[in-house]
Amino acid sequence: QVQVVESGGGLVQAGGSLRLSCTASRIPFIFNIDSMGWYRQAPGQQRELVTAITTGGTITYADSVKGRFTISRDNAKTTVYLQMNSLKPEDTAVYYCKVEGSARGGKWDYWGQGTQVTVSS
């Protein structure tokens, strides 16, 4: 089964920066990654898309993070990074990495365990 692992979360003051990493591993040959992205969820709230990048390179950002967050990936397209600058308390959440792909005629999603990002005032 595809394994997704995030890292890089922590506590930072408003205006500071963090960089999150997400690596997908144990990928079967028949599985094709279509996109990788970052989602976040605060207590009592719905999980929301932060940013995502397709295998073809198309990038999407939530309006709330445009100009502050940047997604990037490695050459193998199995690791993505989230550079978060000018962090705000509103960015506090558990950040999850999602891998989306296809295999055997079906579409499959794999989620990481999440990494906590806390931004203090």
N, C-alpha and C positions, 0 to 999 in steps of 0.2 A: 504494500500500500504506500502511496505517496506520503512522505513525511514533510511537514512544514514547520520550521522553527524560526521564531523571531527573537531578537535581542536588541539591546540598546536603550531600553526605557530607563526612567529614573526620575529624580526630583530636580527641578530647575526653577529658577526665579523668572518672573515675567521679563520678557525681552531676551532671554537666553536661547540657546540652541541645543538640539539633540539630533543624533542620527540613528535611525533604526535600521536594522538589517533583517532580511528574511531570505532563508535558503530552502529551496525544495530539493529533496533527495529521494532515493529509492524510486525513481521514476521508471516505470516499465517502458520498453521500447515501443509498445503499441499506443502509449499515451502521448498525446500531443498537447502541450500547453498552449492555450489560446491567449490567456492573459494572467497577469499577477497584479494584485492591488492591495491597498491598505484600507481598512475600515476601522472605525472606532465606536465605542459604546460607553456612555456614561451611565451611572446607576439610574434606573427608572426610565431610561430613554432607549429608543430604537437604535440598532446598529446602523451606522450610516457610512456611505462611501466617502473616503478622503481623497484617494487618487488611485488610478489604475493605468497600466500600460499593456497594450496588446503585443503579441509576438511581432506584428508588423510595425510597431513603434508608435501607434496612436495613444495619446495620453489624455486622460480626463482628470480634472481637479474639481473638488467641491468649491463653490464660490467663497466659502468661509476661509479657505486656505490659499487661494490664489495669490501669488506674489510672495508668499512666505514659505511654502513647502515645495520641495522638488523631489520627484521620483526619478530614479535611475536604475540601471541594471548592469550586470556583468556580461561578458561576451557570450557566455554559454546560455544566457537568458534563463537561468535557474535561480539567480539571486537578485533581489531588488532591494533598494535602499530608499529611505525616506529622510531627506534632510529637512529638518524643521527649524526655521529661524523666526525670530521675533515672536516667540511663544507667548501666548496669552493664557490666563486662567481658564478661559472657555475651552482651551484645547485639552484640558485634563480629561483623561479617559483611558480605558484599556484599548490598545491598538492591536488589531488582528490582521494578519496577512492571509490572503486568500489566493489559492491557485485554482484556475479554471481551465479545463481542458476537455478533450474528447478521446474516446476509445470504444472500439467495438460498436459503433453506431450510436453511442450514448454520450451525454454530457455529464461531467463530474466536477464537483467542487471539493477542495480540501482546505481546511482551515488550520492555522497555527493555534497555539495555546494562548496567545496574547501576551503583551508586555505593557506594564503600567507606565503611563506618562502623567506626572503630576506637576503642574505649574502653579507656583505660589505667587501671591500678589506682592 
